[in-house]
């Protein structure tokens, strides 16, 4: 099965209702819910289960509680690849740190859990094939080799304002989750351009990097990005 399809089957959305119902007992998540922390990453596991666990990211930085869970198993051959893919999702959807940093952070959380459960010897471990590509290319993420893009979900009309080194590849990744997503435009621009657009249209934000935008908004975004590329 395609790795993106496996990832989609294992990811769960964290809403405020979900967090209060199932995750409020976790101290760092409770701190996000109570406004003491802006965001939190971690690993959720049960001492009763020696293999299954969850990676999570939760935030309130967009004025609402949201995030994602990834269900994993220490014996999965694709565990490292799925962790890396999850890091990409968190980076793309929540503009959070670099992919390479997120990957190593999630790997560290998993190592701690494996050590506590005394299952280190049975853990499947291999570095993702494109890890080196990211470790090198992410050094360019704040420069003009970075693209700021606009994608549209034709099903619900929402637009995604994001950034990527390869918008076409990002489009294909998102289409594995939502086939109706189309790349609307992309322009070379620094990271600050994406952050400026998020701030400009924050009142139209629905969740994460998804916004309700009208035609004039789209035209103004294109003009803004063209000005950053000159």
N, C-alpha and C positions, 0 to 999 in steps of 0.2 A: 504493500500500500504506500502511496505517496506520503512523504514526511509531513507535508502541509496538512493533508487530510487526517493523519494521525494526531497532529497537534490540535486541530479543530475539534476532534472528538474528545480530547482530554482537557480542553480549556473550559472554565466556567466563569461567568461574569459575576463580579462582586457589586451588588447594589447596597444601598444603605439598609434596606430591609433585610437582605441576606446577611450582611455583616452583624447586625444586632441579633439576628436569630441564631446564627451558627458560629460566629467568630468573636463575639464580645468578650469571651473568657480569656482570649489571648491578650496579654498586657499591652504590647505595642499597637495592636489593632484597636484596642480600647482607648489608647491615648490619641489615636487619629480621630476616633468617633467623638471624643471629648474635647478636641481642639488643642491638645497638648503637643501633638506631632502633626506635621503637614503630610508626610508620607511615611510608609513603612514597607520593608521587604522582609521576607522570612521563609521559614520552612515549618509546616504543620505536620506533626506525626503523632502516632499513638504507640505507646510502649507495647501494646497488645499486638500490633502489626509489625513484623520484622522486615517488611519490604515496601508496602504502599505508603505514600506520603504526598504532601502538596507543597509546591512553591507558591508564594503569593506576592502581589504588589497591591497596595491600597493607598489612596490619596484623597485629600480634600482640597487640593490646590486650585481646582476649577469651581470652587464654591458648592460642591456636592460630593458625597461619598461615592467613589467608584474604584474599580480595579479588576484584577483577574487572578484566577487560581489555575495552576497546572497540576493535574494528577499524574504522578510518576510512580515508578517501581524500581527499586535498586537493582533488580535483575534484568531490566530492559536493555537490550543491545543499543537501542537508539537513545538512551537516557541523555548522553552528552549533547547529541544533535538537537534533541527536543529542548533541552535547557538553553542552548544557544538560540534556537528559534524563539523561545519565550522571551529571551533578553531582547531580541529584535522587535518583538511585538510591543513590549513595554516602552522601548525607546521610541518607536514610531507613533504609538498611540498616546503617550503621555509626555513626550519630549524630556525623558528622564535619563541623564548621564549618557555615556557612550556604551555601545553594545558590548564591547570587549570588557569594560568595567563591570557591567551588569552580569555578564556571563561568569566572570571570576567570583563575583559576590555570591551569586546563586550556587556556584560550585562549593564555595566555602561553607555556606549554610548546610549543604548536603553532606559535606565531609563531617561536620560536627554531629549531625544526626546519625550518620553511619557509625561513627565512633561510639556514640552513646549506646546504640543498639547492638554494637559488637558484630556488625555485618560487613566490615570493610573488605574482608577477603573474598566475599561473594559479589561485590559491586562490579558491574560492567563499566569500564572506563576507556574512552578513546576520544581524542580531540576532534572536533568538527572539521570537516574538510576545508571549509573556507575561513577558519580561525585566523590563519596567517594573513589572508587578504584583508580582514577587518583590522587586525592589529597594525597593519601598515596604512591602509586607506583612511582610517578614522583620524589620523593625524591631520587630514585635510578638511575635517568636518566643519571647521570654523572659517575656512577660506572660500574662494570663489569656485572651487571645484565641487562645491556642494550645491545641490539643486533644491529650491523651494518649489513645491508643486501644489496643484489644486486638483482634487479628484471628486467626482460626483457619484453618489449612489442613486442610480436611476429609479430604484424601487421606492425610496422615501424622500428623494430630493435634497438630501443633506450633502454638504461639501466638506471635504477634509483638507485642511491646510497643514501640510507637513513638509519634512525635508528628508532627502535621501541622496546617496551618491549615485543611485541608479533608479530613477522614477519608474521606468518601464518594468524593471524587475519587481519593484514594490507593488506596482499595479497587478502583476500576475499573482503575487502572494496574497493580496487582498481579495482578488477574484476567486481564490480557492475557498474563501469564507463567504463572500458575497459576489456571485457572478455578475451582478448588475453594476458593479463599480467600474467607472471609466476614468482614465486620466484626461483631465480637461486642459491643463497647461502646466508647463514646468519651465523655470528659468534659473540660470546660474545666479546664486545670491548667497550672501553670508548668513550664518545662523541668526544674527540679529534681525534680519528681515522677517524671518518666520515668527520670532518673538514679538516683533512690532505688529504684525498682522493679528496674532492671537490677542494682543492687548487692544487693538483697534476694534475688533469684532467680538469682544468678550461678552457683550450683552446678547449676542446672537448664538452663543455657544450652547449646544445641546448636551454634549458629553465629550470629554477628552479633546480631540482635535477636530471634532465634527460640528459644523455650524449650519444654521439656516441663512442662506445668502440669496439676494436678489440679483438680477442681471447687472444692475449698476454696480453692485458690490464686486462682482466678478470682473467687470471692466476696470474698476479702480484698482483691484488687486494686480491685474496684469500690467497696468501703467506703473504701479509702484515697483513691481519686480523688474520691469524694464529699466526703470531709473536706477535701480541698484546694480544693474549689469553693465551700466555705461561707465 
